């Protein structure tokens, strides 16, 4: 008889456990994460807007740009000009377009930086775009807190270059893909997108050729860098799922909804309008993580732990859709809202741009951010190296008042 006490107990293999989770996860679609019915807009207006037009899409190889391209192709534009600065990504997009086996549409792919005027101007001269969907942007919040130069160069000066060329070449409509992070911004990404909105608003006052329209939405489910693919990877590895804070709340929208909103804004929007989709109620990230764990066939805090790691640089607890001074009006569709951009009394866009350009030459992040904080007073840094600049700015304002 064998003494059971002498038997070797096999050690639990952590790699095997992670592999087991990965192989046995239940597949689910991003739409299943919504606690509401997905919004579907009428495509008749969009079809009439796009058909036989010359359409320029910036950031065409990014998550939103790529899906915009695939939807726009279905509406039969005359020419699609696809701009992206990532060579490999735009190559992959071209391969995907080939698989669609389209005909009768001219596809022009351009590797280029939207902030490079010398690159963009010949593109406008040659292709004469009638519609622009501006999706190109730097958008990762914590990264941009340490890379303010790139955020300002792309999100602000890239928008300025394209918008000025749009006016010069009589583009009919220019649709900016903005973000809810532009509302009372707490980070570099949000404030640069807010400034991009202001650039377009200023041009709406001074030109009669191009209508500049803004779309704002929350987190797009499943895009690169969003929480959904991050949580999926963490669940596949057996956890833990990392959440910054138990109280973090976000608006969510599907990729299809985001693209439909952008196209609808182009088709029916007018100068100075902000198109916002009804995204339902704010969602606790903790609740989203728990739902994803259950949809994977597992139990939160039993099979997969949820831990809190602290807010990242620039992050808010709760995002907002509108500023207090922006009106919110019903649209032709019950799930759309149209807001008016707030008045820009006394805001001298060109003067701020001159200051920013000089600051870019110096390469000093603090100098760049102080300029933006002076220009956009509601920009208050959160959990960021730039918080001390808010104190300096407040002291400067107080001194100016005393004098």
C-alpha positions as CSV (number, residue, x, y, z in Angstrom):
1,X,0.0,0.0,0.0
2,X,1.3,3.4,-1.0
3,X,1.6,6.1,1.7
4,X,-0.4,9.0,0.3
5,X,1.7,11.4,2.3
6,X,4.7,10.4,0.1
7,X,2.9,11.3,-3.2
8,X,4.2,14.4,-4.9
9,X,1.5,17.1,-5.3
10,X,1.8,18.8,-8.7
11,X,2.5,22.5,-8.6
12,X,-0.2,24.7,-10.0
13,X,1.0,26.0,-13.4
14,X,0.2,29.7,-13.8
15,X,0.9,29.6,-17.5
16,X,-1.5,26.7,-18.0
17,X,-4.2,28.6,-16.0
18,X,-3.8,31.7,-18.3
19,X,-3.8,29.5,-21.4
20,X,-6.9,27.7,-20.2
21,X,-8.8,31.0,-19.8
22,X,-7.6,32.3,-23.2
23,X,-8.8,29.1,-25.0
24,X,-12.2,28.9,-23.3
25,X,-13.4,32.5,-23.3
26,X,-16.8,33.0,-24.9
27,X,-16.7,35.4,-27.9
28,X,-19.0,38.5,-27.7
29,X,-19.5,41.6,-29.8
30,X,-19.0,45.1,-28.5
31,X,-22.7,45.9,-29.1
32,X,-23.5,43.4,-26.3
33,X,-21.8,45.7,-23.8
34,X,-24.4,48.5,-24.3
35,X,-27.2,48.8,-21.8
36,X,-29.4,50.3,-24.5
37,X,-30.4,49.6,-28.1
38,X,-27.9,50.6,-30.7
39,X,-28.9,53.7,-32.7
40,X,-29.4,53.4,-36.4
41,X,-29.8,56.5,-38.5
42,X,-31.5,56.9,-41.8
43,X,-28.9,56.6,-44.6
44,X,-30.9,58.3,-47.3
45,X,-29.5,61.8,-46.5
46,X,-26.0,60.3,-46.3
47,X,-26.3,58.6,-49.7
48,X,-27.4,61.9,-51.4
49,X,-24.6,63.7,-49.6
50,X,-21.7,61.4,-50.6
51,X,-22.7,60.0,-54.0
52,X,-20.3,61.1,-56.8
53,X,-18.4,63.5,-54.5
54,X,-14.7,63.9,-54.0
55,X,-14.2,62.9,-50.3
56,X,-11.0,63.4,-48.2
57,X,-10.6,61.4,-45.0
58,X,-7.7,62.2,-42.7
59,X,-6.5,59.6,-40.2
60,X,-8.0,57.2,-42.7
61,X,-6.1,54.1,-41.4
62,X,-7.0,54.7,-37.7
63,X,-9.9,52.9,-36.0
64,X,-12.6,55.4,-36.8
65,X,-11.1,56.5,-40.1
66,X,-10.9,52.9,-41.4
67,X,-14.5,52.2,-40.6
68,X,-15.6,55.6,-42.1
69,X,-13.8,54.6,-45.3
70,X,-15.6,51.3,-45.5
71,X,-19.0,52.9,-44.9
72,X,-18.4,55.8,-47.3
73,X,-17.4,53.4,-50.1
74,X,-21.0,51.9,-50.0
75,X,-22.4,55.3,-50.9
76,X,-20.4,55.5,-54.1
77,X,-18.3,58.6,-53.9
78,X,-16.5,59.6,-57.1
79,X,-13.1,59.8,-55.4
80,X,-11.7,58.9,-52.0
81,X,-8.5,60.6,-50.8
82,X,-7.1,58.7,-47.9
83,X,-4.5,60.4,-45.7
84,X,-2.6,58.9,-42.9
85,X,1.0,59.3,-41.6
86,X,1.4,55.6,-40.7
87,X,2.7,53.8,-43.8
88,X,2.0,50.2,-42.7
89,X,-1.6,51.0,-41.5
90,X,-2.6,52.7,-44.8
91,X,-1.1,49.7,-46.7
92,X,-3.3,47.4,-44.7
93,X,-6.3,49.6,-45.3
94,X,-5.6,49.4,-49.1
95,X,-5.5,45.6,-48.9
96,X,-8.9,45.6,-47.1
97,X,-10.4,47.8,-49.7
98,X,-9.1,45.5,-52.5
99,X,-11.0,42.6,-50.8
100,X,-14.2,44.6,-51.0
101,X,-13.9,44.4,-54.8
102,X,-15.3,47.9,-55.5
103,X,-15.5,49.5,-58.9
104,X,-16.1,52.9,-60.2
105,X,-14.4,54.7,-57.3
106,X,-11.0,56.2,-57.5
107,X,-8.9,55.5,-54.4
108,X,-6.0,57.7,-53.7
109,X,-3.8,56.9,-50.7
110,X,-1.5,59.5,-49.3
111,X,1.2,59.0,-46.6
112,X,1.4,62.4,-45.0
113,X,1.2,64.5,-41.8
114,X,-1.8,66.8,-41.8
115,X,0.3,69.5,-40.1
116,X,2.7,69.6,-43.0
117,X,1.4,72.5,-45.2
118,X,3.8,71.7,-48.0
119,X,2.4,68.2,-48.2
120,X,-1.3,69.1,-47.9
121,X,-1.5,72.0,-50.3
122,X,-0.6,70.0,-53.5
123,X,-3.0,67.4,-52.4
124,X,-5.8,69.9,-52.3
125,X,-4.7,71.5,-55.6
126,X,-4.7,68.2,-57.4
127,X,-7.8,66.5,-55.9
128,X,-10.1,69.4,-55.2
129,X,-12.0,67.7,-52.3
130,X,-15.6,68.6,-51.8
131,X,-16.1,67.0,-48.4
132,X,-13.5,66.5,-45.6
133,X,-13.9,64.1,-42.6
134,X,-11.1,65.1,-40.2
135,X,-10.3,62.1,-38.0
136,X,-6.5,62.4,-37.8
137,X,-5.6,63.1,-34.1
138,X,-3.3,62.2,-31.3
139,X,-5.8,60.9,-28.7
140,X,-4.2,58.8,-25.9
141,X,-4.7,60.9,-22.8
142,X,-1.8,59.8,-20.4
143,X,0.7,59.6,-23.3
144,X,-0.1,63.1,-24.4
145,X,0.4,64.6,-21.0
146,X,4.1,63.8,-21.6
147,X,4.0,64.6,-25.3
148,X,2.3,68.0,-25.5
149,X,4.3,69.0,-28.6
150,X,2.8,66.2,-30.7
151,X,-0.7,66.9,-29.5
152,X,-0.5,70.6,-30.3
153,X,1.2,70.0,-33.7
154,X,-1.3,67.4,-34.9
155,X,-4.6,68.3,-33.1
156,X,-4.3,72.1,-33.3
157,X,-1.9,73.0,-36.2
158,X,-3.0,70.0,-38.3
159,X,-6.6,71.2,-38.0
160,X,-5.6,74.7,-38.8
161,X,-3.7,73.7,-42.0
162,X,-6.6,71.6,-43.3
163,X,-9.2,74.2,-42.4
164,X,-7.4,77.0,-44.1
165,X,-6.9,74.9,-47.3
166,X,-10.6,73.9,-47.1
167,X,-11.6,77.6,-47.3
168,X,-9.0,78.3,-50.1
169,X,-10.2,75.4,-52.3
170,X,-13.9,75.9,-51.7
171,X,-14.6,72.7,-49.8
172,X,-18.3,72.4,-49.2
173,X,-18.3,70.8,-45.7
174,X,-15.6,70.0,-43.2
175,X,-16.5,67.6,-40.4
176,X,-14.3,67.5,-37.3
177,X,-14.3,64.4,-35.2
178,X,-14.0,65.8,-31.7
179,X,-14.5,64.2,-28.3
180,X,-16.4,64.7,-25.0
181,X,-12.9,65.3,-23.5
182,X,-12.9,68.7,-25.1
183,X,-15.7,69.8,-22.7
184,X,-14.1,71.5,-19.6
185,X,-10.8,69.7,-20.5
186,X,-8.6,68.2,-17.8
187,X,-5.8,67.0,-20.1
188,X,-3.7,68.0,-23.1
189,X,-5.6,65.8,-25.5
190,X,-9.0,67.4,-24.5
191,X,-7.7,71.0,-24.6
192,X,-6.1,70.6,-28.0
193,X,-9.3,69.2,-29.4
194,X,-11.2,72.0,-27.8
195,X,-8.8,74.5,-29.5
196,X,-9.4,72.7,-32.8
197,X,-13.2,73.3,-32.4
198,X,-12.4,77.0,-31.7
199,X,-10.4,77.2,-34.9
200,X,-13.3,76.0,-37.0
201,X,-15.8,78.2,-35.1
202,X,-13.6,81.2,-35.9
203,X,-13.5,80.3,-39.6
204,X,-17.3,79.9,-39.7
205,X,-17.4,83.6,-38.8
206,X,-15.0,84.8,-41.4
207,X,-15.7,82.7,-44.6
208,X,-18.7,82.1,-46.9
209,X,-17.4,79.0,-48.7
210,X,-17.0,76.1,-46.2
211,X,-19.3,75.0,-43.4
212,X,-17.4,73.7,-40.4
213,X,-19.3,71.1,-38.3
214,X,-18.2,69.3,-35.1
215,X,-19.2,65.8,-33.9
216,X,-18.5,64.8,-30.3
217,X,-18.9,61.4,-28.7
218,X,-17.6,59.3,-25.9
219,X,-15.5,56.1,-25.8
220,X,-15.9,54.0,-29.0
221,X,-16.2,50.4,-28.1
222,X,-13.4,48.3,-29.4
223,X,-11.1,50.9,-30.8
224,X,-7.3,50.6,-30.2
225,X,-6.4,51.9,-26.8
226,X,-9.9,51.8,-25.5
227,X,-10.8,49.9,-22.3
228,X,-12.6,47.1,-24.1
229,X,-9.6,45.4,-25.8
230,X,-7.5,46.1,-22.7
231,X,-10.0,44.4,-20.4
232,X,-10.3,41.5,-22.9
233,X,-6.6,40.9,-22.8
234,X,-6.6,41.0,-19.0
235,X,-9.5,38.6,-18.8
236,X,-7.8,36.3,-21.3
237,X,-4.7,36.1,-19.1
238,X,-6.8,35.2,-16.1
239,X,-6.8,38.7,-14.6
240,X,-6.7,40.9,-12.8
241,X,-8.8,43.5,-14.6
242,X,-7.3,46.9,-13.8
243,X,-9.6,49.9,-13.3
244,X,-8.2,53.3,-12.4
245,X,-10.9,54.2,-9.9
246,X,-14.2,52.7,-8.6
247,X,-16.1,55.9,-9.5
248,X,-14.9,56.3,-13.1
249,X,-17.9,56.8,-15.5
250,X,-17.8,57.1,-19.2
251,X,-20.2,57.4,-22.2
252,X,-19.9,54.6,-24.7
253,X,-20.8,54.3,-28.4
254,X,-20.4,51.6,-31.0
255,X,-18.1,52.0,-34.0
256,X,-21.1,51.8,-36.3
257,X,-22.9,54.5,-34.3
258,X,-19.8,56.8,-34.3
259,X,-19.5,56.5,-38.1
260,X,-23.2,57.1,-38.7
261,X,-23.1,60.1,-36.5
262,X,-20.1,61.6,-38.4
263,X,-21.8,60.9,-41.8
264,X,-25.2,62.3,-40.6
265,X,-23.5,65.5,-39.4
266,X,-22.0,66.0,-42.8
267,X,-25.2,65.3,-44.6
268,X,-27.5,67.5,-42.5
269,X,-25.3,69.7,-40.4
270,X,-24.7,73.4,-40.7
271,X,-21.9,75.8,-39.6
272,X,-21.3,76.0,-35.8
273,X,-23.4,73.0,-35.0
274,X,-22.2,70.2,-32.7
275,X,-23.7,66.8,-33.4
276,X,-24.1,64.5,-30.3
277,X,-25.6,61.1,-30.3
278,X,-27.9,60.0,-27.4
279,X,-25.4,57.6,-25.8
280,X,-27.7,56.7,-22.9
281,X,-26.6,56.9,-19.3
282,X,-23.0,57.2,-18.1
283,X,-21.5,53.7,-17.4
284,X,-19.4,52.8,-14.5
285,X,-16.2,51.2,-15.7
286,X,-16.5,48.7,-12.9
287,X,-19.9,47.6,-14.2
288,X,-18.5,47.3,-17.7
289,X,-15.6,45.1,-16.5
290,X,-18.0,42.9,-14.6
291,X,-20.2,42.5,-17.6
292,X,-17.3,41.6,-19.8
293,X,-16.1,39.0,-17.3
294,X,-19.6,37.4,-17.2
295,X,-19.9,37.5,-21.0
296,X,-16.6,35.6,-21.1
297,X,-18.3,32.8,-19.1
298,X,-16.6,33.7,-15.8
299,X,-17.4,35.3,-12.5
300,X,-16.1,38.7,-11.3
301,X,-13.9,38.5,-8.1
302,X,-14.2,34.7,-8.2
303,X,-12.5,33.7,-11.5
304,X,-11.2,37.1,-12.3
305,X,-10.2,39.8,-9.8
306,X,-10.9,43.5,-10.3
307,X,-8.3,45.8,-8.8
308,X,-7.9,49.6,-8.7
309,X,-4.7,51.3,-9.8
310,X,-5.4,55.0,-9.5
311,X,-6.4,57.6,-12.0
312,X,-3.9,58.1,-14.8
313,X,-2.5,61.5,-15.7
314,X,-5.1,63.8,-17.1
315,X,-8.1,61.6,-16.4
316,X,-11.5,62.8,-15.1
317,X,-13.8,60.7,-13.0
318,X,-16.8,61.6,-15.1
319,X,-16.9,62.9,-18.7
320,X,-19.3,65.6,-19.9
321,X,-21.0,66.1,-23.3
322,X,-21.6,69.9,-23.3
323,X,-20.3,73.0,-21.7
324,X,-22.8,75.0,-19.5
325,X,-22.9,77.7,-22.2
326,X,-23.7,75.4,-25.1
327,X,-27.4,74.9,-25.9
328,X,-28.7,71.4,-26.5
329,X,-31.5,71.1,-29.1
330,X,-33.5,68.2,-30.5
331,X,-32.7,67.2,-34.1
332,X,-34.6,65.5,-36.9
333,X,-33.8,62.1,-35.3
334,X,-35.0,61.3,-31.8
335,X,-31.5,59.9,-30.9
336,X,-29.6,63.0,-32.1
337,X,-29.0,66.3,-30.3
338,X,-27.6,69.4,-32.0
339,X,-25.8,72.0,-29.9
340,X,-24.5,75.4,-30.8
341,X,-20.9,76.3,-30.1
342,X,-20.7,79.0,-27.5
343,X,-19.8,82.5,-28.6
344,X,-16.1,83.4,-28.9
345,X,-16.3,87.0,-27.6
346,X,-12.8,88.5,-27.7
347,X,-11.0,85.2,-28.4
348,X,-8.1,86.0,-30.7
349,X,-7.3,82.7,-32.4
350,X,-4.4,83.9,-34.5
351,X,-2.6,85.6,-31.6
352,X,-2.8,82.3,-29.6
353,X,-1.5,80.3,-32.6
354,X,1.5,82.7,-33.0
355,X,2.4,82.2,-29.3
356,X,2.0,78.4,-29.6
357,X,4.2,78.3,-32.7
358,X,7.0,80.1,-30.8
359,X,6.5,77.8,-27.8
360,X,6.8,74.7,-30.2
361,X,10.2,76.1,-31.4
362,X,11.4,76.2,-27.8
363,X,10.2,72.7,-27.0
364,X,9.1,73.7,-23.5
365,X,5.9,71.8,-22.6
366,X,5.2,74.1,-19.6
367,X,5.3,77.2,-21.9
368,X,2.9,75.6,-24.4
369,X,0.5,74.5,-21.7
370,X,0.5,77.9,-20.0
371,X,-0.6,79.5,-23.3
372,X,-3.5,77.0,-23.6
373,X,-4.5,77.6,-20.0
374,X,-4.6,81.4,-20.5
375,X,-6.5,81.0,-23.8
376,X,-9.0,78.4,-22.4
377,X,-9.6,79.2,-18.7
378,X,-11.8,76.1,-18.1
379,X,-8.8,73.9,-18.8
380,X,-7.8,72.6,-15.4
381,X,-5.2,69.8,-15.3
382,X,-6.0,66.7,-13.3
383,X,-3.5,64.3,-11.8
384,X,-0.9,65.7,-14.0
385,X,2.5,67.4,-14.0
386,X,0.8,70.5,-15.3
387,X,-1.3,71.0,-12.1
388,X,1.2,73.4,-10.7
389,X,0.7,75.6,-13.7
390,X,-2.9,76.1,-12.6
391,X,-1.6,77.6,-9.3
392,X,0.8,79.9,-11.3
393,X,-2.0,81.0,-13.6
394,X,-4.4,81.8,-10.7
395,X,-1.6,83.8,-9.0
396,X,-1.0,85.7,-12.3
397,X,-4.7,86.5,-12.7
398,X,-5.0,87.7,-9.1
399,X,-1.9,89.9,-9.6
400,X,-3.4,91.4,-12.8
401,X,-6.7,92.2,-11.0
402,X,-4.8,93.9,-8.1
403,X,-2.9,96.0,-10.6
